[in-house]
Amino acid sequence: SLPSSHHHLHTQSNFPLRSPPPFPRKMKFFCVAGLLASAAAFQAQPAAFTTYSPAVGGATSNVFSESSSPAHRNRRATIVMDGKANAIRDRITSVKNTKKITMAMKLVAAAKVRRAQDAVLATRPFSETLQSVFGGLIARMGGEALDLPLLTQREVSKVTLVVITGDRGLCGGYNSFMIKKAEARFNELKDQGVACDMVLIGKKGITYFQRRGFPIRKTFETGQNPDSKQALAISEELLNTYLSGESDAVELLYTKFISLIASSPSARTLIPFSASEITQQGDEVFQLTSSGGDFEVERTELEVAEPQDFPNDMIFEQDPIQIINSILPLYLNGQILRTLQESVASELAARMQSMQSASDNAGDLAKRLSTEYNRARQAAVTQEILEIVSGASALE
């Protein structure tokens, strides 16, 4: 018999290939287990996202016990983080872009408010002169009764409502407040047995009342820069309606500009006029300023224009009553232009405030989303570490 050592050498020569060591086999099995765990994690539905926040103590041992079970490779992932984190990051970007847009809209509205205030100041000299001449003529005639159609009060059986709204939205409750006030006034007159129709200025009011079947006489657009031509077209329609007897009174509903954060829906009787109101009504102008980076409005109360002095020996080429009768349509045109400018200023101020609120809300939302994104990313890292540790523990 051969010695044991010789037998061992003979055996090795017949079988030159050696079996691999056990260590690479374990590594291969560990890699396969890791791939299966990753595939199981991606089998979850895209919309399914659950945060995993283990309680203090005992949560880690629970994870190890689940991963040690035979169903470890077939279990569904408790968290899918990558897709959710990307969605949050995209949403943060969109919110920040929206904030940039709203801030730009606020600055555009501020620039238009300045233009509106310049327009009001430009029309002020004409209004003062008209008021002064009218007051002087009334004083020259003394207490003589004025038998003029536009100054004569008559029994009211039908009223025309002139409603001024905006052409666009994104200005808070500016349009809705005005529409509600006009609808309430219409129902009030209807309950009193007074017939009523409407002259609508602004696309928002036109759309609302046309869909609900209100009696509409005529419609106009507001625009962002009212001018005398637009005011003349409106005043001619109102004068023809009143002088032809189709309406006994004309009421104007508009938004009175108070400040950048406040405006008041107002109503007033436009026709017939009151001589005392024309001669005694003061005025006020506003000016948009910036202080400390914030917009502010400075209001200035203007006194009543002094009546123009007409000497007693002055001879008028026309009768003073005819002159007054010619001045009243000009006064009506000026009043409509002024209310249009004030309504546009109120709309722009409401849009400034609305865009400022939208920008603030967008900033708060971006902060909350950033916090959620950071938590989701940290939870994803923690979950991956737990899965690696669980896979390693399952192979022990």
Salt bridges, closest charged atoms under 4 A:
GLU128 OE2 - ARG124 NE 2.91
GLU188 OE1 - ARG185 NH1 3.36
ASP197 OD2 - LYS158 NZ 3.71
ASP197 OD2 - ARG217 NH2 2.74
GLU221 OE2 - LYS203 NZ 3.98
GLU237 OE1 - LYS218 NZ 3.91
GLU246 OE1 - ARG217 NH1 2.50
ASP248 OD1 - ARG154 NE 3.51
GLU251 OE2 - ARG185 NH2 2.66
GLU277 OE2 - ARG268 NH2 3.91
ASP283 OD2 - ARG124 NH1 2.71
ASP283 OD2 - ARG338 NH1 2.75
GLU284 OE2 - LYS256 NZ 3.36
GLU284 OE2 - ARG299 NH2 2.49
GLU347 OE2 - ARG351 NH2 3.13
